[in-house]
Amino acid sequence: MEEKIRVIIPVHNAEETIDRCVASIVGQTYGNIEIILVENGSVDKSYEKCAAWAAKDERIRLLRSEKGVSKARNAGLDMTGEYNYFAFVDADDYVDVTMYEKLLKKALEEDADLTFCLTNSVQSGKITPYEEKNIRDLVENKNIRWFFYRGSESVRTGTIRTLFRSSVFSGVRYDEELSYSEDFVYMLECMAKADKCALVEENLYYNVNFHNVPFLFAKKYGGRYHFWESAMLFAQKAEKYLTEFGCSDIAQAPAFDGLILLINAIVGIEKHWWREIRKFCAQPYWKKANNKTAYKQYMTVVASCGLPVKVKAFLVYHKLYMAYGILAKIYAGMIS
């Protein structure tokens, strides 16, 4: 197999994990790989570590971009050079040494534009295979509804466990206006362009500390108001793709989900969170997002989740924000 794979790794304040990440790719059983390390706005020794790797392996290229994972991934895609396939890895994660050999073999066997593998969650050193019982339906029928489901019905949306055929997706770029679920939107656009998808049914990608952090989102993504705008843009794009893919029965669920996510963030970062929630929910878009249809559709996508998820949705729908905030804090372990 002569196909060349470009692996793009955005690197931001990853001095403690970048060596493990790069080592897992350098040691791949498939050798025709180009590794693009994109340092973006680090204040630690990430750049120096990346430079050391580039100095000892000629397959590694190093560049710098503006801060932002979307900017970094786009810079990696735009870097000069020819490649047949490309992939993304997060700097705090790592991969099985056979991952790209197996993904490429499957892609060639099935003439696939997108080739997925399964993933592992790594928390506190414990490795747990991430189960996705509906992934075959997604791969074989492009049933993207499972991307939007929660709990045991869900399929992971991240681009990190995917091999992309470059000739099909050469014009697709990450939306740099998004600071939330940018990889989700990128994947939806690629799913729309793909003629064929394939699956390697092995857990080959190790996602370190994979968990939901709604209370940290607003801080992490550079300001609450920008995050609100980004979440609104994502919900609008999600509704568009769900409608185009014949999933209009849950097309309004992402907006209601965004409403809950943002209220969670407000509870987590604001001292007078009950006031801020009311201000936020009075904004025209988010006020409209809280409607009976959106609520019912959201309850469909969380049907396999636990009772706290459903109770919190009920409280938001009925605008019982004080009760919601108290429950959210207790459920998140924020009250001692």
C-alpha positions in Angstrom: 0.0 0.0 0.0 1.6 3.2 -1.2 -1.0 5.6 0.1 0.2 8.4 2.2 -1.6 9.4 5.4 -1.3 12.8 7.0 -1.9 12.8 10.7 -2.7 16.3 12.1 -2.2 17.0 15.9 -3.2 20.3 17.3 -1.0 21.0 20.3 -2.0 23.5 23.0 -0.4 23.3 26.5 0.2 19.6 26.1 3.8 19.2 27.4 2.7 16.4 29.8 1.0 14.3 27.1 2.5 15.1 23.7 5.4 12.6 24.0 3.0 9.7 24.5 0.8 10.9 21.7 3.5 11.3 19.1 5.3 8.1 20.1 2.1 6.1 19.4 2.0 7.5 15.9 5.7 7.3 15.1 5.6 3.6 16.1 2.7 2.7 13.7 3.0 -0.5 11.8 2.1 1.4 8.6 5.1 3.7 7.9 4.0 6.0 5.1 2.7 8.6 7.5 3.3 12.4 7.6 2.8 13.8 11.1 1.8 17.5 11.3 2.3 19.0 14.8 0.4 22.3 15.0 1.4 24.3 18.1 -1.3 26.9 18.8 -0.9 29.4 21.6 0.8 27.2 24.2 2.4 28.8 27.3 4.2 25.7 28.4 7.0 23.7 26.8 4.8 22.1 24.1 6.7 23.8 21.2 10.1 22.7 22.5 8.9 19.1 22.8 7.4 19.2 19.3 10.6 20.6 17.9 12.6 17.8 19.5 10.3 15.2 17.8 10.6 17.0 14.4 14.4 16.9 14.7 14.6 13.2 15.2 12.0 11.9 12.7 11.9 13.3 9.2 8.2 12.4 8.8 7.3 15.0 11.4 6.6 18.6 10.4 6.1 21.4 12.9 4.2 24.7 12.4 2.5 27.3 14.5 -1.0 28.7 14.2 -3.2 31.1 16.0 -4.9 29.8 19.2 -7.9 27.6 18.5 -8.3 24.0 17.6 -10.2 24.7 14.4 -7.5 27.1 13.2 -4.8 24.5 14.0 -6.6 21.7 12.2 -7.2 23.8 9.2 -3.5 24.9 9.1 -2.6 21.2 9.1 -4.9 20.5 6.2 -3.6 23.5 4.3 0.1 22.7 4.7 1.8 22.0 1.4 2.4 18.4 0.4 0.4 15.6 -1.2 -1.4 12.9 0.8 -4.1 10.4 0.0 -5.8 10.2 3.4 -5.7 12.3 6.5 -6.6 11.9 10.2 -6.7 13.9 13.4 -5.4 13.0 16.9 -5.8 15.1 20.0 -2.5 15.8 21.8 -3.6 14.3 25.1 -4.7 11.1 23.5 -2.9 8.1 21.9 -3.6 5.4 19.4 -2.9 1.7 19.0 0.2 1.0 16.9 -1.8 -0.9 14.3 -4.6 1.8 14.0 -3.7 3.3 10.6 -2.6 0.1 9.0 -6.0 -1.4 9.9 -8.0 1.7 8.9 -6.3 2.0 5.6 -6.7 -1.7 4.8 -10.4 -1.4 5.4 -10.7 1.8 3.4 -9.1 0.2 0.4 -11.0 -3.1 0.7 -14.4 -1.3 0.8 -13.5 1.8 -1.3 -14.6 3.9 1.6 -14.4 7.7 1.9 -14.7 7.6 5.7 -13.4 4.8 7.8 -14.1 4.6 11.5 -12.7 2.5 14.4 -14.0 2.1 17.9 -12.5 4.0 20.9 -11.5 3.6 24.5 -12.1 6.0 27.4 -9.1 6.4 29.7 -9.8 7.9 33.1 -7.4 7.9 35.9 -5.4 5.2 34.1 -8.4 2.9 33.7 -9.2 1.9 30.1 -12.8 1.2 29.2 -14.0 0.3 25.7 -16.6 2.8 24.6 -19.7 0.9 23.4 -21.6 2.1 20.4 -24.4 -0.3 19.6 -25.8 1.8 16.8 -22.6 2.5 15.0 -23.3 0.0 12.2 -26.6 1.7 11.4 -24.6 5.0 11.1 -21.9 3.5 9.0 -24.1 1.4 6.7 -27.1 3.7 6.3 -25.6 7.1 7.2 -28.2 7.4 10.0 -26.8 10.4 11.7 -29.5 10.5 14.3 -27.3 8.4 16.6 -24.8 11.2 16.8 -27.4 13.3 18.6 -28.7 10.6 21.0 -27.4 10.3 24.6 -26.7 7.4 26.8 -26.6 3.8 25.5 -28.1 4.8 22.1 -25.4 7.3 21.2 -22.6 7.1 18.6 -19.5 9.3 19.2 -19.2 12.2 16.9 -15.5 13.1 17.1 -13.2 13.1 14.0 -10.3 11.7 15.9 -11.2 8.0 15.2 -11.7 8.5 11.5 -9.6 8.1 8.3 -10.7 10.6 5.6 -10.1 10.2 1.9 -8.5 13.5 0.9 -9.8 13.6 -2.7 -13.4 13.7 -1.4 -12.9 16.1 1.5 -10.1 18.4 0.2 -12.4 21.4 0.3 -13.9 20.8 3.8 -12.6 23.0 6.6 -13.4 23.5 10.2 -15.7 26.4 10.9 -13.5 28.8 12.9 -16.5 30.7 14.1 -17.4 27.7 16.3 -15.9 27.3 19.7 -18.2 24.4 20.6 -18.7 21.1 18.7 -16.6 22.2 15.8 -15.6 18.6 15.1 -19.3 17.6 15.2 -20.2 20.1 12.4 -17.1 19.0 10.4 -18.1 15.4 10.6 -21.7 16.2 9.5 -20.4 18.0 6.5 -18.1 15.0 5.6 -21.0 12.5 6.1 -23.0 14.5 3.6 -20.2 14.3 1.0 -19.3 10.6 1.6 -20.5 8.0 -0.8 -19.3 5.0 1.3 -18.4 4.6 5.0 -16.6 1.6 6.6 -15.9 0.4 10.1 -13.0 -1.4 11.8 -14.6 -3.1 14.8 -11.7 -2.7 17.1 -11.1 -0.2 19.9 -8.0 1.4 18.5 -8.2 5.0 19.7 -7.5 5.9 23.4 -9.4 9.1 24.5 -7.9 10.2 27.7 -10.2 11.7 30.4 -13.2 11.5 28.1 -16.1 13.0 30.0 -18.7 15.7 29.9 -17.6 19.0 31.4 -20.6 21.4 31.0 -19.6 23.5 34.0 -16.2 24.3 32.4 -17.3 25.0 28.8 -17.9 28.8 29.2 -14.5 29.4 30.7 -12.6 27.0 28.4 -13.9 28.6 25.2 -13.0 32.2 25.9 -16.1 33.9 27.2 -19.7 33.2 28.0 -21.3 35.4 25.3 -19.1 34.0 22.5 -19.9 30.5 23.7 -23.7 31.3 23.6 -23.3 32.5 20.0 -21.3 29.4 19.1 -23.8 27.0 20.6 -26.6 28.8 18.7 -24.7 28.4 15.4 -24.1 24.7 16.1 -27.8 24.1 16.9 -28.8 25.8 13.7 -26.4 23.7 11.6 -27.5 20.5 13.4 -31.1 21.2 12.6 -30.2 21.7 8.9 -28.3 18.5 8.7 -30.9 16.4 10.6 -33.6 17.7 8.2 -31.5 16.9 5.1 -30.7 13.4 6.4 -34.4 12.6 7.0 -34.2 13.0 10.8 -36.6 15.9 11.2 -38.3 14.1 14.0 -35.4 15.1 16.3 -34.2 18.3 14.4 -35.1 20.7 17.2 -33.5 18.5 19.9 -30.0 20.1 19.5 -31.4 23.6 20.4 -33.0 22.3 23.6 -29.9 20.4 24.4 -27.9 23.6 23.9 -30.2 25.4 26.2 -29.6 22.9 29.0 -25.8 22.9 28.3 -25.6 26.6 28.6 -27.7 26.8 31.7 -25.4 24.2 33.2 -22.4 26.5 32.4 -24.1 29.5 34.0 -24.8 27.5 37.2 -21.2 26.5 37.3 -19.6 29.9 36.8 -22.0 32.6 38.0 -22.4 33.6 41.7 -26.0 34.8 41.1 -26.7 32.1 38.6 -30.5 32.2 39.0 -30.6 35.8 37.7 -28.2 35.1 34.8 -30.3 32.1 33.7 -33.4 34.3 33.4 -31.4 36.8 31.4 -30.0 34.1 29.1 -33.4 32.4 28.6 -35.0 35.7 27.6 -32.8 36.0 24.5 -34.9 35.5 21.4 -33.2 32.4 20.0 -33.0 30.5 23.3 -36.5 31.6 24.4 -37.8 30.1 21.1 -35.8 27.0 21.7 -37.8 26.1 24.8 -41.0 24.9 23.1 -43.1 21.7 23.4 -41.9 20.1 20.2 -38.2 20.7 21.0 -38.7 19.4 24.6 -40.4 16.2 23.3 -37.7 15.6 20.7 -35.0 16.1 23.4 -36.7 13.6 25.6 -36.6 11.1 22.7 -32.8 11.4 22.3 -32.2 11.0 26.1 -34.7 8.1 26.5 -31.9 5.7 27.6 -30.4 8.2 30.1 -30.9 8.2 33.8 -33.6 10.0 35.7 -31.6 13.1 36.6 -31.1 14.0 32.9 -34.9 13.8 32.3 -35.8 15.7 35.5 -33.4 18.5 34.6 -35.0 18.8 31.2 -38.5 18.8 32.8 -37.4 21.7 35.1 -36.0 23.7 32.2 -39.1 23.2 30.1 -41.2 24.5 32.9 -38.8 27.3 33.7 -38.2 26.1 37.2 -34.6 27.5 37.1 -34.0 27.7 40.9 -34.9 24.0 41.3 -32.8 23.2 38.2 -29.7 24.9 39.5 -29.9 23.3 42.9 -30.3 19.8 41.3 -27.5 20.5 38.8 -25.1 21.5 41.6 -26.0 18.5 43.7 -25.7 16.1 40.7 -22.3 17.6 39.8 -21.0 17.2 43.4 -20.6 21.0 43.7 -22.3 21.3 47.1 -20.2 20.1 50.1 
